[in-house]
Amino acid sequence: MASKLLDPGLDSPSATEVDEKWMWAALLLAEEAAAAGEVPVGCVLVSGGEVIGQGRNSPIELLDPTAHAEMMALRQGALALGNYRLEDATLYCTLEPCVMCAGALVAARVRRLVFGARDLRFGGVRSKFQVADSPLLNHRVEVTEGVLGVEATILLQRFFASRRDSETRSQRDNGS
């Protein structure tokens, strides 16, 4: 189930270069979500330099309120490793996880979270709550934020602007 992406051609890539490589993969998944009419969030779960899970937002398509990109990636990763504990894994996510997903990261003992854009309305890692690395919990996820954050933010802004434009056109066409 695990797949290896091509090495960016660097002898010894820096941590930033590695983070950006995997975040670009997450952004591609976010674009897939947008094309399917879902909020554009994508995640890639990496362990040992290999993708062990990936996901894109799918709650509308799957009729499942828990089908967030993070949850999809964690489920795939647990199956790939045959263990619900993902202790050596890093999750790359285009948007700051919500409280549900941040709690799942803690429960799965994910080592590290790298996310692009903050979620100022529902963020469970930095913006509204600090679930992932709370000193009150038995596991703390190492958090790195802002990796390709501009690209992730632009994708989200374009998606929601397009939805607002569609709603305005629909209202106008219906005489509202």
C-alpha positions in Angstrom: 0.0 0.0 0.0 2.9 2.3 0.7 4.2 4.3 -2.3 7.4 6.1 -2.7 7.4 9.5 -4.4 10.4 10.5 -6.6 13.3 12.1 -4.7 13.5 15.8 -5.6 17.1 15.1 -6.9 18.9 16.5 -3.9 21.7 14.6 -2.3 20.6 15.6 1.2 17.4 17.6 1.2 16.8 20.0 4.1 13.9 19.5 6.5 12.1 22.4 4.8 12.6 20.9 1.3 11.2 17.5 2.5 8.2 19.3 4.2 7.5 21.2 1.0 7.8 18.1 -1.2 5.1 16.3 0.9 2.9 19.4 1.2 2.8 19.7 -2.6 1.4 16.2 -2.6 -1.2 17.2 -0.1 -2.1 20.3 -2.2 -2.8 18.0 -5.2 -5.2 16.1 -3.0 -6.8 19.4 -1.9 -7.3 20.3 -5.5 -9.0 16.9 -6.1 -11.4 17.7 -3.2 -12.2 21.1 -4.7 -12.9 19.5 -8.1 -15.4 17.2 -6.3 -17.1 20.1 -4.6 -15.6 19.4 -1.2 -13.7 22.0 0.9 -10.2 21.8 -0.5 -8.2 20.0 2.2 -5.6 17.3 1.5 -3.3 15.2 3.7 -0.4 12.9 3.2 0.8 10.6 6.0 4.5 9.7 5.7 6.6 7.2 7.6 10.1 6.2 6.7 10.1 8.4 3.7 7.1 6.7 2.2 3.4 7.6 1.9 1.5 5.2 4.1 -1.8 7.1 3.9 -3.5 10.0 2.1 -6.8 11.6 2.0 -8.9 14.5 0.8 -12.0 16.0 2.3 -14.9 13.7 1.4 -17.8 14.2 3.9 -20.3 15.2 1.1 -19.3 12.4 -1.3 -19.2 9.7 1.4 -22.1 11.1 3.5 -19.8 10.9 6.5 -19.2 13.9 8.8 -15.9 12.3 9.9 -14.5 11.9 6.4 -12.0 14.8 6.8 -8.8 14.5 4.9 -6.9 13.8 8.1 -9.1 11.0 9.1 -8.9 9.3 5.7 -5.1 9.5 5.8 -4.9 8.1 9.4 -7.3 5.2 8.5 -5.1 4.3 5.5 -1.9 4.6 7.5 -3.2 2.4 10.3 -4.2 -0.3 7.7 -0.9 0.0 5.9 1.1 -0.5 9.1 -1.3 -2.9 10.7 -1.4 -0.8 13.8 -3.5 2.1 15.1 -0.4 3.7 16.6 1.4 5.8 14.1 4.3 6.8 16.3 6.9 7.5 13.6 4.6 9.2 11.2 4.3 12.8 10.0 1.0 14.1 8.7 1.2 16.9 6.1 -2.1 18.7 5.9 -3.0 21.8 3.8 -5.2 23.2 6.5 -4.9 23.3 10.3 -6.9 20.3 11.6 -10.2 20.7 13.5 -10.6 19.5 17.1 -11.8 16.0 16.0 -8.8 15.5 13.7 -6.3 16.9 16.2 -7.7 14.5 18.8 -7.3 11.6 16.4 -3.6 12.6 15.8 -3.1 12.4 19.6 -4.9 9.1 19.9 -2.8 7.7 17.0 0.4 9.0 18.6 1.4 10.7 15.4 4.9 12.1 15.9 4.6 15.3 13.8 2.0 17.5 12.1 3.0 19.9 9.3 0.2 22.1 8.1 -0.1 25.0 5.6 -2.9 27.5 6.5 -4.5 28.2 9.8 -8.2 27.6 10.2 -9.3 30.7 12.1 -12.9 29.4 12.6 -12.4 25.8 13.5 -8.7 25.2 14.1 -7.9 22.7 16.8 -4.2 23.0 16.8 -3.3 26.7 17.0 -6.2 29.0 16.0 -9.0 28.1 18.5 -7.6 25.2 20.6 -4.2 23.6 21.2 -5.3 20.0 21.3 -2.4 18.4 19.4 0.4 19.4 21.8 -1.6 20.2 25.0 0.4 19.5 28.2 -2.9 18.1 29.6 -2.7 15.0 27.3 -0.6 11.9 27.4 0.9 12.5 24.0 2.1 15.7 22.3 2.4 16.0 18.5 5.2 18.1 17.3 3.7 20.9 15.2 5.1 22.9 12.3 2.9 25.4 10.6 3.0 27.6 7.6 4.6 25.2 5.1 3.2 26.4 1.7 0.6 28.3 3.7 0.2 30.9 1.0 -0.6 28.3 -1.6 -3.1 26.5 0.7 -4.8 29.8 1.6 -5.1 30.8 -2.1 -6.7 27.5 -2.9 -9.3 27.9 -0.1 -10.0 31.5 -1.0 -10.6 30.6 -4.6 -12.9 27.7 -3.7 -15.1 29.8 -1.4 -15.1 32.8 -3.8 -16.3 30.4 -6.6 -19.0 29.0 -4.3 -20.2 32.5 -3.4 -20.3 33.5 -7.1 -22.3 30.4 -7.9 -24.8 31.1 -5.2 -25.2 34.7 -6.3 -25.8 33.6 -9.9 -28.3 31.0 -8.8 -30.2 33.5 -6.7 -30.2 36.0 -9.6 -31.4 33.3 -12.0 -34.2 32.3 -9.7 -35.3 35.9 -9.2 -34.3 36.1 -5.5 
